[in-house]
Amino acid sequence: MLLVGIASPTSAHAPQDMLSCETEKQPVNIPSMPLDRAIEMLGRQTGCPVLVDPPLMDGRTSAAIKGAYTPQGALLHLFGSVHVDVTATVSGLSVSPLDATALTSGNTRTNLRTAP
């Protein structure tokens, strides 16, 4: 597992209450970009660290996202159609594959539109 998006002390939201990573809506604005960079940006914007296996990010591009989302919901949105599960843990958010297709690298995000 790789920890992505470690919150810095200057983060708008300190990662003290990990329950908020699951339930508290926050403003998120991330353009479509390589998934690993998008997850890092999500961590900086929300203060919620993310644990994810590198093969889940390899060669993938995130969906763009803008609006008020829970960090957990925003992370699911960034993965788009990739079958992953996002759970809140004591150290932030953890991403797990739901099936073998989630481990297949490649860009599956072409022509995705953002949620309203």
N, C-alpha and C positions, 0 to 999 in steps of 0.2 A: 504494500500500500504506500501511496505517496501522499504526503500532506500538501495540499495546494491552498493558496489563499490564506496564509497566516496573517492574522490581524496585527497591525502595527499599533503602538501606543497612541498614535495620532488618529486612529480610526474613529469615525463618527460613532460607532457602536462598539463598545468593549465586549469581548466574548465571555462575559461573566455568567450570564444566564443562558445556557445552551437551549433551554426550552423555547426561548424567543427565536432561535434559529428554525424552529418548527412551526411556530404559531403567530409571530408578530409580523405584520405586513410592513414593508419598508420600500422606499423608492429605489428602483433598480433601472439602470440605463446602460445596456451593453450591446454594441453593434455585433453583427455576425463577424466572427474571427476564428482562428484556431481554438478548438475547444479547451485546451489546457490554459491558454491565455484568458479566455472568457471566464473559466472557473476561478482563476487567480483574481480577476477583476471583481467577480461576485464576492469573493472573500474580503477584498478591500472595502467594497461598498457596504457590506452588511456586517462585517466583523465576525462572521461565522467561518471558522476553518473547515476545509473539506478534505476528507480522506478518500482517495480514489486510486484504483490500480491503473498504472500507465497504459496498459493495452486498451482500456476503455476510452482513452482519449486519442490514441495514435491515429493520425491521418484524418481526424474528424474536424468539421467546422461546426461551430455552434449556430443555433438559431438566434436571431436578434431578439432582444426583449427590452421593453420600456414600460414602466408603470409601477404600481404598488403591488408587491408580491411578498409572500413569505419567502425567506431564503430557500427553504425546502422546495417550494413550488417553482421558484425561479430556476433552481438547479435542474429540476425535471424538465423545465421548458428548454433550457440550454442544450440538453441532450436530444431534444426533438423526438424522433421516432425510435431511437435506440431503447431497447427494453432493459431499463435499470430500475432499481429500487433505491430510494433515498431515505435514510433513517437518521433521526437525531440521536446523538450519543453524548456522553459526558464531555467529549472533546470537540464537538461540533457536529458536522454532517458526514455521513459515510455513504458511499455509492457502491452498490453491488449489482452484478449482472443478473438479470432474471432468466436469461437463456443463452445459448451458444452464439446467437446472432449478435449479441451485445459485444462479444469479444472479437468479432470480425472487424478489422480496421478498414477505414475507407470513408470517403465523404458521402454521407447519405442525406445531406441537408440542402441540396440544390433546390431552389425555387420555393423554400418554405416562407411563409408569411408570419409576421408577428401577431400575437394575440392582441385584441383591442384593449 
